[in-house]
Amino acid sequence: MNSEVRHHLSEELLTAYAAGALPEAFALVVATHLSMCDECRAMAESLDGIGGTLIEGLDGAAMDAGALEAVMARLDDAPAAPIRVDRGVLPAPVRAYIGGDLDAVKWKPVGMGVKQAVLKTSDSASARLLYIPAGAAMPEHSHRGMELTLVLQGAFEDDSDRFGPGDVEIADDEVDHTPVADVGADCICLAATEGRLRFKSWIPRLAQPFIGI
Amino acid sequence: MVAGTEKTTDAPWVAEMRRIRDDRDRAAFAALFGHFAPRVKAFLVKSGAEPSVAEDCAQDVMVTVWRKAHLFDPSRASVATWVFTIARNRRIDLLRRDRRPEPEDLTWGPSHEPDQSEVVEMNQETERLGAAIASLPEKQRVLIEKAFYGDLSHREIADITGLPLGTIKSRIRLALDRLRHAMR
């Protein structure tokens, strides 16, 4: 949890997350931000409350005869699994997608020292981890739909502002931006995009079909 | 309420949740099942599931309630809200075949419990939220319901404004601060 977060998720995104309407890749960015930002987490859990009042107010649909017995037969009498507070370098939702922590990420170079690891999500949007060496720039790119970029470690700056750990940048269509990592430390980000990323300089664009970005 | 056990709170179903968590109390679970299983099934049917599928999933949701009882935090959510989150996640899994990424778990741990006053206040906030939603203009209320039944895309949800969240957010924020302090 990071109390220095300056760039938060929008109410629209948090509402869509509470309603379960976000593509998986975006939901992953939201869940990861919520792990780092209690301000947004409080908002997200408030929005869950709307779903709670909805469920409470419903006329129930009768369960099948024997449903309770069937469920009872599946219950385990053992005490609930003990709570593990396992802290890692990466937040828990990201670790769940990697199947491990930072040392288990399978990075692929995308040029100029920048590396990425695509995370497996449903096709409606894509998620990736980005590694930008200290002081280096991401290749300039634009994208068709929305892009969320969440800083996990280090910091980057682009035309709009500076983004540190826990900060999320929400970029709309056709924004051309060139994030540059702070000189102090390598920057690791989690990014989700609706469309494919399009790089502007022709060499990365030529390489695009091969590197799967 | 099951007779003979101390009533620790006025917040509905919280006492049953504690007995499920601490004593693996099947009578408490049966009471919870009677209230929530039909509502979860109705929620899934309204979300577009076939009744037989909704039945199976509502049963799965109730098994999850039992298994994850130790993760329920009555200072941050009503039992109905917590059951909703499990049902929603099951629906995403079922109808879209997506995984549902969730934030890291936060729990009080065996040596801490939320203050009783926080539990009571959270219950009051939840009741206020329910009343506020009920008093919205019908058009807006229907839109919110459609969103939570999964009938709106995330772009359509961007048009929903003026949700009557009131003070529930600051209440949850305080509860998170206390929890973070206890976890240290």
Interface residues (C-beta under 8 A of the other chain):
Chain A: M1 E11 E12 L13 T15 A16 A18 A19 G20 A21 L22 P23 E24 F26 A27 L28 V30 A31 T32 L34 S35 D38 E39 R41 A42 M43 A44 E45 S46 L47 D48 G49 I50 G51 G52 T53 L54 I55 E56 G57 L58 D59 G60 A61 A62 M63 D64 A67 L68 A70 V71 M72 R74 L75 D76 D77 A78 P79 A80 A81 I83 V85 P91 A92 P93 A96 Y97 T121 S122
Chain B: R21 R24 R26 F29 A30 F33 G34 F36 A37 P38 R39 V40 K41 A42 F43 V45 K46 P51 A54 E55 A58 Q59 M62 V63 W66 R67 K68 A69 H70 L71 R76 A77 S78 A80 T81 W82 V83 F84 T85 A87 R88 N89 R91 I92 R96 R97 D98 R99 R100 P101 E102 P103 E104 D105 T107 G109 P110 E125 T126 L129 G130 I133 A134 I144 E145 A147 F148 G150 L152 S153 H154 I157 A158 I160 L163 L165 I168 K169 S170 I172 R173 L176 D177 R180 M183
